[in-house]
């Protein structure tokens, strides 16, 4: 799938975020895509080739980075795009099943014993809409509680899971119905939907490898989760 008018879409998007008490004092945040509009020109050489275009990889990573940076987490890892993970996501998208697959089908050979998480959406007309839909579950989320109202939170908590360090996505138009899939390493376990990150001042668990004032850098070994050789392209 290609994004037409990609940068135009950034300027036209108007999703405004409000955060709960566990983030930034309930104040209204700027639009994610407004923030992206201020980014420097896209550096294409950073990204790998695959079923998702370079522009889409940038959009997916950047939106996740912004949402992840807007929670006060001491240990939030920096995400990278992983082509092996994306191949598994594309396999599910190509199946047109419109549902999550089993964890064994998500496993990536070059990441042995790494549990892979998964977010999906059906019917959205763009990656922006899809990722925003996942993120909007934040309104159902309470830190240490999980769902405050019985509504889903799992897509949002996967997006802000501290130990997720790699993402790969797939897309297919199934009989005219868009089907989006993103897989994550690491995935979350059910208990982590209540505690997806450690609250506190950003980067305090990795003061020597903080990037963008919010993330623990990819070369940092954090509680043995960052096995850095695995995340190279």
Residue frames as a rotation matrix with the C-alpha (Angstrom) as fourth column:
UNK 1
0.577 0.817 0.000 0.00
0.817 -0.577 0.000 0.00
0.000 0.000 -1.000 0.00
UNK 2
-0.553 -0.741 0.381 1.25
0.732 -0.650 -0.203 3.49
0.398 0.167 0.902 -0.79
UNK 3
0.032 0.508 -0.861 0.42
0.731 -0.599 -0.326 6.71
-0.682 -0.619 -0.391 0.98
UNK 4
-0.168 -0.020 0.986 -0.72
0.829 -0.545 0.131 9.39
0.534 0.839 0.108 -1.42
UNK 5
0.262 0.227 0.938 -0.45
-0.107 -0.959 0.262 12.95
0.959 -0.169 -0.227 -0.24
UNK 6
0.128 -0.234 -0.964 1.43
0.799 0.600 -0.040 11.69
0.588 -0.765 0.264 2.80
UNK 7
-0.795 -0.504 -0.339 2.70
0.605 -0.609 -0.513 14.99
0.052 -0.613 0.789 4.09
UNK 8
-0.572 0.703 0.422 -0.59
-0.375 -0.682 0.628 16.67
0.729 0.201 0.654 3.22
UNK 9
0.311 0.709 -0.633 -2.29
0.268 0.573 0.774 14.13
0.912 -0.410 -0.011 5.48
UNK 10
-0.375 -0.523 -0.765 0.01
0.889 0.030 -0.457 15.13
0.262 -0.852 0.454 8.31
UNK 11
-0.992 -0.073 0.106 -1.04
0.050 -0.977 -0.207 18.77
0.119 -0.200 0.973 8.10
UNK 12
-0.357 0.932 0.065 -4.74
-0.497 -0.248 0.832 17.99
0.791 0.265 0.551 7.73
UNK 13
-0.196 0.281 -0.939 -4.99
0.577 0.808 0.121 15.52
0.793 -0.518 -0.321 10.60
UNK 14
-0.238 0.208 0.949 -6.73
-0.520 -0.852 0.057 16.88
0.821 -0.479 0.311 13.69
UNK 15
0.436 0.353 -0.828 -6.74
0.440 0.719 0.538 14.18
0.785 -0.599 0.158 16.34
UNK 16
-0.025 -0.389 0.921 -6.33
-0.649 -0.694 -0.311 15.94
0.760 -0.605 -0.235 19.68
UNK 17
-0.139 -0.150 -0.979 -5.15
0.430 0.881 -0.196 13.90
0.892 -0.448 -0.058 22.64
UNK 18
0.348 0.155 0.925 -6.19
-0.783 -0.495 0.377 14.21
0.516 -0.855 -0.051 26.25
UNK 19
-0.383 -0.558 -0.737 -4.32
0.014 0.794 -0.608 12.23
0.924 -0.243 -0.296 28.85
UNK 20
0.657 0.656 -0.372 -5.46
0.301 0.224 0.927 10.93
0.691 -0.721 -0.050 32.22
UNK 21
0.906 -0.227 0.356 -4.05
-0.422 -0.541 0.728 11.68
0.027 -0.810 -0.586 35.63
UNK 22
0.663 -0.677 0.319 -1.28
0.332 0.648 0.685 9.15
-0.671 -0.348 0.655 35.21
UNK 23
0.232 -0.624 0.746 0.31
0.953 -0.007 -0.303 11.09
0.194 0.782 0.593 32.35
UNK 24
-0.729 -0.643 0.233 0.55
0.621 -0.765 -0.170 14.87
0.287 0.020 0.958 32.08
UNK 25
-0.846 0.287 -0.449 -1.93
0.199 -0.611 -0.766 16.54
-0.494 -0.738 0.460 34.42
UNK 26
-0.026 0.945 0.327 -4.96
0.750 0.235 -0.619 16.01
-0.661 0.229 -0.714 32.17
UNK 27
-0.061 0.015 -0.998 -3.91
-0.350 -0.937 0.008 18.86
-0.935 0.350 0.062 29.91
UNK 28
0.891 0.427 0.152 -4.80
0.018 0.303 -0.953 18.71
-0.453 0.852 0.263 26.23
UNK 29
-0.135 -0.968 0.211 -1.87
0.278 0.168 0.946 17.55
-0.951 0.186 0.247 24.12
UNK 30
-0.172 -0.018 -0.985 -1.05
-0.820 -0.551 0.154 18.75
-0.546 0.834 0.080 20.64
UNK 31
0.859 0.488 -0.157 -2.11
-0.474 0.640 -0.605 16.59
-0.194 0.594 0.781 17.73
UNK 32
0.331 -0.738 0.588 0.32
0.244 0.669 0.702 13.74
-0.912 -0.089 0.401 17.11
UNK 33
0.291 -0.193 0.937 0.35
0.950 0.174 -0.259 14.54
-0.114 0.966 0.234 13.42
UNK 34
0.957 -0.041 0.287 0.86
-0.007 -0.993 -0.117 18.25
0.290 0.110 -0.951 14.10
UNK 35
0.554 -0.811 0.188 4.01
-0.362 -0.031 0.932 17.29
-0.749 -0.584 -0.311 15.98
UNK 36
0.162 -0.479 0.863 5.07
0.646 0.712 0.274 15.12
-0.746 0.513 0.425 13.05
UNK 37
0.818 0.213 0.535 4.57
0.563 -0.492 -0.664 18.03
0.122 0.844 -0.522 10.68
UNK 38
0.845 -0.532 0.059 7.50
-0.527 -0.809 0.260 19.76
-0.090 -0.251 -0.964 12.38
UNK 39
0.571 -0.648 0.505 9.86
0.289 0.734 0.615 16.84
-0.769 -0.205 0.606 11.79
UNK 40
-0.240 -0.720 -0.651 12.90
-0.601 -0.416 0.682 17.25
-0.762 0.555 -0.333 9.53
UNK 41
0.226 0.320 -0.920 12.72
-0.960 0.235 -0.153 15.79
0.167 0.918 0.361 6.02
UNK 42
0.887 0.219 0.408 12.44
-0.307 0.938 0.163 12.02
-0.347 -0.270 0.898 5.88
UNK 43
-0.181 -0.971 -0.153 15.79
-0.940 0.125 0.318 10.23
-0.290 0.201 -0.936 5.78
UNK 44
0.655 0.599 -0.461 14.95
-0.733 0.653 -0.192 7.30
0.186 0.463 0.867 3.54
UNK 45
-0.044 -0.763 -0.645 18.24
-0.465 0.587 -0.663 5.43
0.884 0.271 -0.380 4.05
UNK 46
-0.545 -0.139 0.827 17.36
-0.838 0.114 -0.533 4.70
-0.020 -0.984 -0.179 7.67
UNK 47
0.172 0.831 0.529 14.63
-0.745 0.461 -0.482 2.25
-0.644 -0.311 0.698 6.75
UNK 48
-0.741 -0.407 0.534 14.53
-0.075 0.841 0.536 -1.22
-0.667 0.357 -0.654 5.27
UNK 49
-0.593 0.540 -0.597 12.59
-0.746 -0.089 0.660 -2.39
0.303 0.837 0.456 2.25
UNK 50
-0.908 0.349 0.232 9.52
0.196 0.843 -0.501 -4.54
-0.370 -0.410 -0.834 2.72
UNK 51
-0.394 0.843 0.366 5.79
0.884 0.238 0.403 -4.77
0.253 0.482 -0.839 2.16
UNK 52
0.657 0.526 -0.540 5.28
0.667 -0.740 0.092 -1.49
-0.351 -0.420 -0.837 4.02
UNK 53
0.554 -0.431 0.712 6.66
0.484 -0.529 -0.697 1.56
0.677 0.731 -0.085 2.24
UNK 54
-0.535 -0.830 -0.159 9.41
0.694 -0.324 -0.643 3.75
0.482 -0.454 0.749 3.66
UNK 55
-0.588 0.366 0.721 6.88
-0.381 -0.912 0.152 6.52
0.713 -0.186 0.676 4.31
UNK 56
0.523 0.837 -0.161 4.57
-0.288 0.352 0.891 4.14
0.802 -0.420 0.425 6.13
UNK 57
0.181 -0.552 -0.814 7.41
0.798 0.566 -0.206 2.80
0.575 -0.613 0.542 8.27
UNK 58
-0.811 -0.491 0.319 8.25
0.273 -0.799 -0.536 6.36
0.518 -0.348 0.782 9.26
UNK 59
-0.197 0.837 0.511 4.63
-0.584 -0.519 0.624 7.17
0.788 -0.175 0.591 10.04
UNK 60
0.614 0.444 -0.653 4.15
0.145 0.750 0.646 4.02
0.776 -0.491 0.396 12.14
UNK 61
-0.136 -0.768 -0.626 7.35
0.879 0.198 -0.434 4.53
0.457 -0.609 0.649 14.12
UNK 62
-0.817 -0.238 0.526 6.85
0.079 -0.948 -0.308 8.25
0.572 -0.210 0.793 14.62
UNK 63
0.116 0.926 0.360 3.27
-0.518 -0.252 0.817 7.93
0.848 -0.281 0.450 15.86
UNK 64
0.621 0.051 -0.782 4.30
0.494 0.749 0.441 5.19
0.608 -0.661 0.440 18.28
UNK 65
-0.454 -0.874 -0.174 7.25
0.735 -0.257 -0.627 7.28
0.504 -0.412 0.759 19.48
UNK 66
-0.596 0.257 0.761 5.02
-0.318 -0.946 0.070 10.24
0.738 -0.200 0.645 20.23
UNK 67
0.541 0.841 -0.005 2.43
-0.367 0.241 0.899 8.23
0.757 -0.484 0.438 22.15
UNK 68
0.467 -0.424 -0.776 5.17
0.707 0.706 0.039 6.37
0.531 -0.567 0.629 24.04
UNK 69
-0.607 -0.776 0.171 6.96
0.546 -0.564 -0.620 9.61
0.578 -0.283 0.765 24.92
UNK 70
-0.346 0.548 0.762 3.80
-0.449 -0.810 0.378 11.15
0.824 -0.211 0.526 26.36
UNK 71
0.851 0.414 -0.324 3.67
0.131 0.430 0.893 8.79
0.509 -0.802 0.311 29.32
UNK 72
0.339 -0.736 0.586 6.02
-0.890 -0.453 -0.053 9.43
0.304 -0.504 -0.809 32.21
UNK 73
0.989 -0.044 -0.142 8.01
0.065 0.987 0.148 6.20
0.133 -0.156 0.979 32.18
UNK 74
0.527 -0.842 0.116 11.45
-0.581 -0.257 0.772 5.62
-0.620 -0.474 -0.625 33.69
UNK 75
-0.328 -0.662 0.673 12.26
-0.175 0.743 0.646 2.74
-0.928 0.095 -0.360 31.36
UNK 76
0.715 0.699 -0.011 10.58
-0.121 0.108 -0.987 3.25
-0.688 0.707 0.162 27.97
UNK 77
-0.215 -0.832 0.512 12.66
0.436 0.387 0.813 1.63
-0.874 0.398 0.279 25.22
UNK 78
-0.259 0.015 -0.966 13.22
-0.720 -0.669 0.183 3.18
-0.643 0.743 0.184 21.81
UNK 79
0.543 0.547 0.638 11.36
0.061 0.731 -0.679 1.37
-0.838 0.408 0.363 18.99
UNK 80
-0.595 -0.606 -0.528 12.93
-0.567 -0.149 0.810 0.26
-0.570 0.781 -0.256 15.72
UNK 81
0.529 0.742 -0.413 11.33
-0.816 0.311 -0.486 -1.20
-0.232 0.594 0.770 12.62
UNK 82
-0.443 -0.643 0.625 12.17
-0.483 0.758 0.437 -4.89
-0.755 -0.108 -0.646 12.12
UNK 83
-0.296 0.323 -0.899 11.66
-0.946 0.033 0.323 -6.44
0.134 0.946 0.296 8.71
UNK 84
-0.887 -0.042 -0.460 11.48
-0.031 0.999 -0.032 -10.02
0.461 -0.015 -0.887 10.03
UNK 85
-0.710 0.681 -0.181 8.64
0.275 0.032 -0.961 -9.07
-0.648 -0.732 -0.210 12.37
UNK 86
-0.293 0.618 -0.730 6.90
-0.726 -0.641 -0.250 -7.25
-0.622 0.456 0.636 9.52
UNK 87
-0.721 0.013 -0.693 6.94
-0.556 0.585 0.590 -10.38
0.413 0.811 -0.415 7.34
UNK 88
-0.859 0.430 -0.278 4.92
0.511 0.757 -0.407 -12.25
0.036 -0.492 -0.870 9.96
UNK 89
-0.432 0.718 -0.545 2.49
-0.010 -0.608 -0.794 -9.33
-0.902 -0.338 0.270 10.23
UNK 90
-0.436 0.231 -0.870 2.10
-0.876 -0.331 0.351 -9.32
-0.206 0.915 0.347 6.46
UNK 91
-0.934 0.092 -0.346 1.37
-0.019 0.953 0.304 -13.04
0.357 0.290 -0.888 6.46
UNK 92
-0.583 0.768 -0.264 -1.60
0.597 0.185 -0.781 -12.45
-0.551 -0.613 -0.566 8.75
UNK 93
-0.279 0.477 -0.833 -2.77
-0.448 -0.832 -0.327 -9.47
-0.849 0.282 0.446 6.69
UNK 94
-0.689 -0.051 -0.723 -2.62
-0.715 0.211 0.667 -11.60
0.118 0.976 -0.182 3.55
UNK 95
-0.938 0.342 -0.061 -4.83
0.347 0.921 -0.179 -14.24
-0.005 -0.189 -0.982 5.20
UNK 96
-0.586 0.740 0.331 -7.73
-0.425 -0.628 0.651 -11.76
0.690 0.240 0.683 5.44
UNK 97
-0.486 0.380 -0.787 -8.83
0.657 0.753 -0.042 -13.49
0.577 -0.538 -0.615 8.64
UNK 98
0.015 0.443 0.896 -9.72
-0.215 -0.874 0.436 -10.19
0.976 -0.199 0.082 10.34
UNK 99
0.964 0.220 0.147 -8.58
-0.182 0.148 0.972 -11.58
0.192 -0.964 0.183 13.70
UNK 100
0.210 -0.927 0.311 -5.38
-0.968 -0.151 0.202 -12.02
-0.140 -0.343 -0.929 15.67
UNK 101
0.413 -0.134 -0.901 -3.41
-0.330 0.900 -0.285 -15.17
0.849 0.415 0.328 15.00
UNK 102
0.958 -0.077 -0.276 -1.89
0.275 0.514 0.813 -17.52
0.079 -0.855 0.513 17.56
UNK 103
0.700 -0.707 -0.099 1.42
-0.507 -0.591 0.628 -16.59
-0.502 -0.389 -0.772 19.15
UNK 104
0.115 -0.683 0.721 3.28
0.322 0.713 0.623 -19.45
-0.940 0.160 0.302 17.46
UNK 105
0.477 0.138 0.868 2.48
0.876 0.005 -0.482 -17.96
-0.071 0.990 -0.118 14.06
UNK 106
0.985 -0.100 0.142 4.06
-0.088 -0.992 -0.085 -14.66
0.149 0.072 -0.986 15.06
UNK 107
0.608 -0.792 0.052 7.40
0.206 0.220 0.954 -16.15
-0.766 -0.570 0.297 16.11
UNK 108
0.843 -0.430 -0.324 10.43
-0.514 -0.464 -0.721 -14.80
0.160 0.774 -0.613 14.27
UNK 109
0.807 -0.503 -0.308 13.35
0.455 0.863 -0.217 -17.16
0.375 0.035 0.926 13.65
UNK 110
-0.109 -0.934 0.342 16.02
0.382 -0.356 -0.853 -14.53
0.918 0.038 0.395 14.27
UNK 111
-0.339 0.069 0.938 14.41
-0.775 -0.586 -0.237 -13.64
0.533 -0.807 0.252 17.63
UNK 112
-0.282 0.238 -0.929 14.23
0.208 0.961 0.183 -17.03
0.937 -0.141 -0.321 19.39
UNK 113
-0.322 0.247 -0.914 12.19
0.921 0.306 -0.242 -17.23
0.220 -0.919 -0.326 22.58
UNK 114
-0.981 0.077 -0.179 10.90
-0.034 -0.973 -0.230 -13.68
-0.192 -0.219 0.957 22.12
UNK 115
-0.253 0.962 0.101 7.14
0.809 0.268 -0.523 -13.41
-0.530 -0.050 -0.847 22.65
UNK 116
-0.951 -0.057 0.304 5.60
0.258 -0.688 0.679 -11.30
0.170 0.724 0.669 19.88
UNK 117
-0.393 0.840 -0.373 2.57
0.282 -0.276 -0.919 -9.10
-0.875 -0.466 -0.128 20.57
UNK 118
-0.779 0.185 0.599 0.01
0.612 0.014 0.791 -8.02
0.138 0.983 -0.124 18.00
UNK 119
-0.364 0.719 -0.592 -2.41
-0.061 -0.653 -0.755 -5.17
-0.929 -0.239 0.281 17.29
UNK 120
-0.741 0.190 0.643 -4.91
0.670 0.253 0.698 -5.30
-0.030 0.949 -0.315 14.43
UNK 121
-0.344 0.784 -0.517 -7.65
-0.169 -0.594 -0.787 -3.13
-0.923 -0.183 0.337 13.00
UNK 122
-0.578 0.309 0.755 -10.17
0.783 0.472 0.406 -3.57
-0.231 0.826 -0.515 10.21
UNK 123
0.322 0.864 0.387 -11.90
0.946 -0.314 -0.084 -0.94
0.049 0.393 -0.918 8.13
UNK 124
0.350 -0.273 -0.896 -9.76
0.226 -0.904 0.364 2.12
-0.909 -0.330 -0.255 8.92
UNK 125
0.951 0.122 0.284 -8.83
0.302 -0.172 -0.938 4.15
-0.065 0.978 -0.200 5.87
UNK 126
0.457 -0.861 0.224 -5.26
-0.352 -0.407 -0.843 4.98
0.817 0.307 -0.488 6.85
UNK 127
-0.153 -0.619 -0.770 -2.47
0.657 0.518 -0.547 4.05
0.738 -0.590 0.328 9.22
UNK 128
-0.823 -0.122 0.554 -3.13
-0.229 -0.822 -0.521 7.33
0.519 -0.556 0.649 11.02
UNK 129
0.107 0.961 0.255 -6.73
-0.820 -0.060 0.570 6.30
0.563 -0.270 0.781 11.76
UNK 130
0.505 0.077 -0.860 -5.72
0.117 0.981 0.157 2.80
0.855 -0.180 0.486 12.77
UNK 131
-0.459 -0.777 -0.430 -2.97
0.593 0.092 -0.800 3.81
0.661 -0.623 0.419 15.20
UNK 132
-0.724 0.269 0.635 -5.13
-0.507 -0.831 -0.227 6.59
0.467 -0.487 0.738 16.64
UNK 133
0.388 0.898 -0.205 -7.90
-0.546 0.404 0.734 4.04
0.742 -0.173 0.648 17.27
UNK 134
0.203 -0.402 -0.893 -5.49
0.605 0.768 -0.209 1.86
0.770 -0.498 0.399 19.25
UNK 135
-0.776 -0.625 0.082 -4.21
0.349 -0.534 -0.770 4.87
0.525 -0.569 0.633 21.18
UNK 136
-0.315 0.731 0.605 -7.71
-0.587 -0.651 0.480 6.05
0.745 -0.204 0.635 22.05
UNK 137
0.398 0.384 -0.833 -8.00
0.374 0.761 0.530 3.09
0.838 -0.522 0.159 24.41
UNK 138
-0.720 -0.692 -0.047 -5.95
0.373 -0.330 -0.867 5.30
0.585 -0.642 0.496 26.76
UNK 139
-0.446 0.621 0.644 -9.26
-0.684 -0.701 0.202 6.80
0.577 -0.350 0.738 27.87
UNK 140
0.662 0.658 -0.359 -10.23
-0.305 0.675 0.672 3.41
0.684 -0.335 0.648 29.28
UNK 141
0.174 -0.756 -0.631 -6.88
0.504 0.619 -0.602 2.89
0.846 -0.213 0.489 31.00
UNK 142
0.817 -0.073 0.573 -5.87
-0.501 -0.582 0.641 3.46
0.286 -0.810 -0.512 34.61
UNK 143
-0.133 -0.953 -0.272 -2.32
-0.527 0.301 -0.795 2.74
0.840 0.038 -0.542 35.72
UNK 144
-0.901 -0.272 0.339 -2.27
-0.432 0.480 -0.763 -0.22
0.044 -0.834 -0.550 38.10
UNK 145
-0.163 0.938 0.307 -5.91
-0.530 0.179 -0.829 -0.94
-0.832 -0.298 0.468 37.28
UNK 146
-0.787 0.001 0.618 -6.03
0.512 0.559 0.652 -1.78
-0.345 0.829 -0.440 33.61
UNK 147
-0.507 0.688 0.519 -9.48
0.396 -0.349 0.850 -1.01
0.766 0.636 -0.096 32.28
UNK 148
-0.986 0.166 0.021 -11.34
-0.110 -0.548 -0.829 1.55
-0.126 -0.820 0.559 34.37
UNK 149
-0.304 0.931 -0.203 -14.67
-0.840 -0.362 -0.404 0.95
-0.450 0.048 0.892 32.66
UNK 150
0.153 0.334 0.930 -14.64
-0.014 0.942 -0.336 -2.60
-0.988 0.038 0.148 31.31
UNK 151
0.949 0.150 -0.278 -13.68
-0.257 -0.146 -0.955 -1.45
-0.184 0.978 -0.100 27.83
UNK 152
0.724 -0.684 0.094 -10.57
0.671 0.664 -0.331 -2.68
0.164 0.303 0.939 25.99
UNK 153
0.804 -0.558 -0.204 -7.11
-0.425 -0.780 0.459 -1.33
-0.416 -0.283 -0.864 26.80
UNK 154
0.518 -0.641 0.566 -4.83
0.360 0.764 0.536 -4.01
-0.776 -0.074 0.626 25.34
UNK 155
0.545 -0.340 0.766 -3.97
0.781 -0.126 -0.612 -2.29
0.305 0.932 0.197 22.07
UNK 156
0.767 -0.248 0.592 -2.98
-0.292 -0.956 -0.023 0.89
0.572 -0.155 -0.805 23.90
UNK 157
0.734 -0.506 0.452 -0.97
-0.458 0.121 0.881 -0.92
-0.500 -0.854 -0.143 26.57
UNK 158
0.529 -0.586 0.614 0.90
0.742 0.670 0.000 -2.82
-0.411 0.456 0.789 23.87
UNK 159
0.646 -0.258 0.718 1.74
0.418 -0.667 -0.617 0.50
0.638 0.699 -0.323 22.22
UNK 160
0.471 -0.433 0.769 3.22
-0.643 -0.765 -0.037 1.85
0.604 -0.477 -0.639 25.47
UNK 161
0.970 -0.202 -0.135 4.76
0.243 0.791 0.561 -1.37
-0.006 -0.577 0.817 26.79
UNK 162
0.681 -0.718 -0.145 8.16
-0.551 -0.633 0.544 -0.31
-0.482 -0.291 -0.826 28.08
UNK 163
-0.091 -0.821 0.564 10.10
-0.193 0.570 0.798 -3.36
-0.977 -0.036 -0.210 26.84
UNK 164
0.729 0.322 0.604 8.84
0.530 0.294 -0.796 -3.26
-0.434 0.900 0.044 23.25
UNK 165
-0.014 -0.854 -0.519 11.91
-0.072 -0.517 0.853 -2.47
-0.997 0.049 -0.054 21.16
UNK 166
-0.950 -0.292 -0.106 10.90
-0.133 0.075 0.988 -3.54
-0.281 0.953 -0.110 17.66
UNK 167
0.071 0.997 -0.020 7.80
-0.206 -0.005 -0.979 -3.34
-0.976 0.073 0.205 15.50
UNK 168
-0.966 -0.250 -0.062 6.84
-0.102 0.152 0.983 -4.64
-0.236 0.956 -0.173 12.07
UNK 169
-0.197 0.971 -0.132 3.55
-0.352 -0.195 -0.915 -4.20
-0.915 -0.134 0.380 10.25
UNK 170
-0.905 0.003 0.425 1.50
0.372 0.489 0.789 -5.50
-0.206 0.872 -0.444 7.34
UNK 171
-0.327 0.819 -0.471 -1.51
-0.529 -0.572 -0.627 -4.40
-0.783 0.044 0.620 5.31
UNK 172
-0.923 0.136 0.359 -3.95
0.373 0.536 0.757 -5.91
-0.089 0.833 -0.546 2.86
UNK 173
-0.479 0.849 -0.223 -7.19
-0.847 -0.514 -0.134 -4.83
-0.228 0.125 0.966 1.23
UNK 174
-0.941 0.155 0.301 -9.44
0.140 0.988 -0.069 -7.84
-0.308 -0.023 -0.951 1.67
UNK 175
-0.307 0.849 0.430 -12.41
0.933 0.179 0.313 -7.64
0.189 0.497 -0.847 -0.67
UNK 176
0.018 0.237 0.971 -12.24
0.289 -0.931 0.222 -3.89
0.957 0.277 -0.085 -0.24
UNK 177
0.954 0.301 0.015 -11.90
0.054 -0.219 0.974 -4.05
0.296 -0.928 -0.225 3.55
UNK 178
0.171 -0.954 0.245 -8.58
-0.524 -0.299 -0.798 -2.66
0.835 0.008 -0.551 4.83
UNK 179
0.943 0.019 -0.331 -6.81
0.236 0.664 0.710 -4.99
0.233 -0.748 0.622 7.28
UNK 180
0.315 -0.833 0.455 -3.89
-0.573 -0.549 -0.608 -3.58
0.756 -0.069 -0.651 9.30
UNK 181
0.882 -0.132 -0.453 -1.53
0.392 0.738 0.549 -5.61
0.262 -0.662 0.702 11.48
UNK 182
0.254 -0.878 0.405 1.39
-0.669 -0.462 -0.582 -4.56
0.698 -0.123 -0.705 13.68
UNK 183
0.739 -0.142 -0.659 3.52
0.449 0.833 0.324 -7.07
0.503 -0.535 0.679 15.59
UNK 184
0.586 -0.464 0.665 5.73
-0.664 -0.745 0.065 -6.10
0.465 -0.480 -0.744 18.53
UNK 185
0.375 -0.535 -0.757 8.81
0.643 0.738 -0.204 -7.52
0.668 -0.410 0.621 20.24
UNK 186
-0.985 0.145 -0.094 8.37
0.171 0.892 -0.419 -7.82
0.023 -0.429 -0.903 23.07
UNK 187
-0.192 0.979 0.068 4.67
0.062 -0.057 0.996 -8.58
0.979 0.196 -0.050 23.35
UNK 188
-0.479 0.112 0.871 2.72
-0.820 -0.410 -0.398 -8.05
0.313 -0.905 0.288 26.54
UNK 189
-0.768 0.323 -0.554 1.36
0.452 0.885 -0.111 -10.60
0.454 -0.335 -0.825 28.96
UNK 190
0.144 0.981 0.133 -2.06
0.593 -0.193 0.782 -10.10
0.792 -0.034 -0.609 30.48
UNK 191
0.431 0.017 -0.902 -0.76
0.876 -0.249 0.413 -8.78
-0.217 -0.968 -0.122 33.81
UNK 192
-0.641 -0.755 -0.139 1.22
0.680 -0.643 0.353 -6.12
-0.356 0.132 0.925 31.95
UNK 193
-0.199 0.654 0.729 -2.00
0.627 -0.487 0.608 -4.47
0.753 0.579 -0.314 30.80
UNK 194
0.818 0.451 -0.357 -2.15
0.552 -0.439 0.709 -3.00
0.163 -0.777 -0.608 34.31
UNK 195
0.594 -0.714 -0.371 1.53
-0.037 -0.484 0.874 -2.07
-0.804 -0.505 -0.314 34.56
UNK 196
0.888 -0.183 0.423 2.88
0.460 0.302 -0.835 -1.52
0.025 0.936 0.352 31.03
UNK 197
0.109 -0.879 0.464 5.74
0.250 -0.427 -0.869 0.70
0.962 0.211 0.173 32.22
UNK 198
-0.115 -0.243 -0.963 7.39
0.993 0.006 -0.120 1.96
0.035 -0.970 0.240 35.39
UNK 199
0.729 0.475 0.493 6.02
0.501 -0.861 0.090 5.41
0.467 0.181 -0.865 36.24
UNK 200
0.421 -0.588 -0.691 8.40
0.591 -0.400 0.700 8.22
-0.688 -0.703 0.179 37.10
UNK 201
0.393 -0.352 -0.850 10.75
-0.511 -0.852 0.116 10.74
-0.765 0.389 -0.514 35.55
UNK 202
0.985 0.082 -0.151 11.59
-0.172 0.457 -0.873 9.77
-0.002 0.886 0.464 31.99
UNK 203
0.522 -0.803 -0.288 14.84
-0.113 0.269 -0.956 7.86
0.845 0.532 0.050 31.42
UNK 204
0.388 -0.425 0.818 15.81
-0.914 -0.290 0.283 7.62
0.116 -0.858 -0.501 35.08
UNK 205
0.740 -0.132 0.659 16.46
-0.119 0.939 0.322 3.90
-0.662 -0.317 0.679 34.63
UNK 206
0.398 -0.631 0.666 18.88
0.902 0.400 -0.160 4.60
-0.166 0.665 0.728 31.77
UNK 207
0.748 -0.004 -0.664 20.46
0.113 -0.985 0.133 8.02
-0.654 -0.175 -0.736 32.38
UNK 208
-0.215 -0.949 -0.232 23.48
-0.221 -0.184 0.958 7.25
-0.951 0.257 -0.171 30.22
UNK 209
-0.896 -0.095 0.434 21.56
0.366 0.394 0.843 6.22
-0.251 0.914 -0.318 27.13
UNK 210
0.001 0.951 -0.309 18.54
0.433 -0.279 -0.857 8.51
-0.902 -0.133 -0.412 27.04
UNK 211
-0.857 -0.202 0.474 17.39
0.514 -0.266 0.816 9.50
-0.039 0.943 0.331 23.56
UNK 212
-0.443 0.698 0.563 14.95
0.218 -0.525 0.823 12.27
0.870 0.487 0.081 22.67
UNK 213
-0.732 0.049 0.680 14.55
-0.599 -0.522 -0.607 12.97
0.326 -0.851 0.411 26.41
UNK 214
0.204 0.932 0.301 12.16
-0.979 0.202 0.039 10.04
-0.024 -0.302 0.953 26.67
UNK 215
0.898 0.241 -0.368 13.60
-0.334 0.919 -0.212 6.71
0.287 0.313 0.905 25.55
UNK 216
0.340 -0.796 0.500 16.23
-0.320 0.402 0.858 4.27
-0.884 -0.452 -0.118 26.71
UNK 217
0.083 -0.368 -0.926 18.50
-0.978 -0.207 -0.005 3.89
-0.190 0.906 -0.377 23.70
UNK 218
0.833 0.382 -0.400 18.56
-0.501 0.828 -0.252 0.69
0.235 0.411 0.881 21.72
UNK 219
0.078 -0.879 -0.470 22.18
-0.134 0.458 -0.879 -0.08
0.988 0.131 -0.082 22.68
UNK 220
-0.373 -0.175 0.911 21.34
-0.883 -0.232 -0.407 -0.01
0.283 -0.957 -0.068 26.38
UNK 221
-0.518 0.189 -0.834 20.98
0.203 0.975 0.095 -3.32
0.831 -0.120 -0.543 28.22
UNK 222
-0.421 0.504 0.754 18.02
-0.834 -0.543 -0.103 -2.93
0.357 -0.672 0.648 30.53
UNK 223
0.044 0.420 0.907 17.24
-0.784 0.577 -0.229 -5.83
-0.619 -0.701 0.355 32.87
UNK 224
-0.659 -0.476 0.582 18.62
-0.056 0.803 0.593 -8.18
-0.750 0.359 -0.556 30.20
UNK 225
0.399 0.879 0.262 15.84
0.287 0.152 -0.946 -7.29
-0.871 0.453 -0.192 27.76
UNK 226
0.780 -0.127 -0.613 17.97
-0.566 -0.562 -0.603 -5.45
-0.268 0.817 -0.510 25.22
UNK 227
0.209 -0.704 0.678 19.99
0.400 0.694 0.598 -8.10
-0.892 0.146 0.427 23.41
UNK 228
0.207 0.039 -0.978 21.27
-0.397 -0.910 -0.120 -5.55
-0.894 0.413 -0.173 20.99
UNK 229
-0.824 -0.561 -0.078 22.63
-0.302 0.318 0.898 -7.85
-0.479 0.764 -0.432 18.29
UNK 230
-0.453 0.727 0.516 19.06
0.718 0.641 -0.272 -9.03
-0.529 0.247 -0.812 17.67
UNK 231
0.445 0.781 -0.438 17.82
0.425 -0.614 -0.664 -5.62
-0.788 0.109 -0.606 16.62
UNK 232
-0.490 -0.635 -0.597 20.24
-0.313 -0.510 0.801 -4.97
-0.813 0.580 0.051 13.78
UNK 233
0.501 0.715 -0.487 18.81
-0.696 -0.002 -0.718 -5.01
-0.514 0.699 0.497 10.26
